[in-house]
Amino acid sequence: MKTIKKLTLVLVAILMAATTFAQDKRKLDNYRSPDKDGINVFEAPKDTVSTFDGIKVRVGGASALQFQALDHENSGAVELIEIGDNFNLATANLDLDVALADGLRMHLRTYLSSRHHPEPYVKGGYMQIDNFNFLSEGFLAETMKYVTIKFGHMENNYGDAHFRRSDNAQAFYNPFVGNYIMDSFTTEVGGEIYFQKNGFLGMVGVSNGKLNQAVNRPKTTSPSLLMKLGYDKQMNDDLRVRVTGSLYHTAHTARTWLYAGDRAGSRYYLVMELPDASSAGNFTSGRFNPSLNNQLTAVMINPFIKYKGFEFFGMYERSEGKAASEEETRVFTQLGAEALYRFGSTENFYIGGRFNQVSGELLGSGEDIDITRVNFGGGWFMTKNVLAKIEYVNQTYDGFATGDRFDEGKFNGLMIEAVISF
């Protein structure tokens, strides 16, 4: 009996040690956690303390599933596809994050299944440098206390809204089910340099402006410039204030991907689509691309305030550009406002609403159009890695020409989403 007890204690100790070891192996420096700890984290945190003691490979991922109960309609001049209440395609991500050396980390995300690509599809990845100790101990140590360098085929850091969006199955950071109407998100080859000190943030970056990389069609696309300035400070135990301004500019390009860069797909399946639509072929339903494909200049301003459980995130965006066939530029504006209240002993519950509106001059017809969306909903973090959401969404289309499928269009209804992220 004593022998059994001793063996049991030894086994328990081994399991506890293995569990602790496994948890430690999942901790990386200057890294945004994919679980609840990553909520309201924007740029990767900057810490001068290094925990590197050898190569660490963190294998993570996410999965998401929605039940959709939406209705749509328009003026009746154009028939829309018939949709009903049912589950959408389950989506999944695979993440590899590797600490390669002291100050050097790699990230790679693969969409295992998405609305647009049911087969595995590499989103992109990057290298992140937080110090140069892997080159020479102490090299540029004072500078690198405040500087971070990222480069790769990666998600470009324009605005703050992309930090709160659903990235295919990674929907933990988004308090609602859908992303914004003009979904400013793209993955391009480039590099970004960050400076963070005492709450102040600065970033300058450049990309090649291409989503799909190729050496053909040279001289059709010029590099794109990215910039961000901001201030993010925890004023006291209760109050955090952040405000940033961002710029994306490209002088000449065959096509701009800033509002068409997401290859995974929107959450509102087949809304306002035509009868011959398919979920994969019409993966942007519910969104809007202003088709500002040349000489694009986009500016986004984002305030964020969190006081105890109350949280506000805002967005003002102005985008100016033109299609290749146009002589004059057009302007689109986007407004967004989210108000949330997080509660519970660990803020594991929340309720809130979002307002989102897009206005501008439509390509071709020149009509001034407005698209307005309102969301109301809430969520429950069952654990740090499991989230359940529910929302009511209502989206309306105004100003579209008679006979357009969006003429007097609208969709509304209920969305329920379950998310696992680790």
Buried (B, 14 or more C-beta within 10 A) or exposed (E): EEEEEEEEEEEEEEEEEEEEEEEEBBEBBBBBBBBBEBBBEBBBEBEEEBEBEEEBEBEBBBBBBBBBBBEBEBBEEBEBBEBEEEEBBEBBBBBBBBBBBBBBBBBBBBBBBBBBBBEEBBBBBBBBBBBBBBEEEEEEEEEBBBBBBBBBBBBBBBBBBBBBBBBBBBBBBBBBBBBBBBBBBBBBBBBBBBBBEEEEBBBBBBBBBBBEEEEEEEEEBBBBBBBBBBEBEEEEEEEBBBBBBBBBBBBEBEBBBBBBBBBBBBBBBBBBBEEEBEBEEBBBBBBBBBBBBBBBBBBBBBBBBBEEBBBBBBBBBBBBBBBEEBEEBBBBBBBBBBBBBBBEEEBBBBBBBBBBBBBBBBBEEEBEBEBBBBBBBBBEBEEBBBBEBBBBBBBBBBBBBEEBBBBBBBBBBBBBBBBBBB
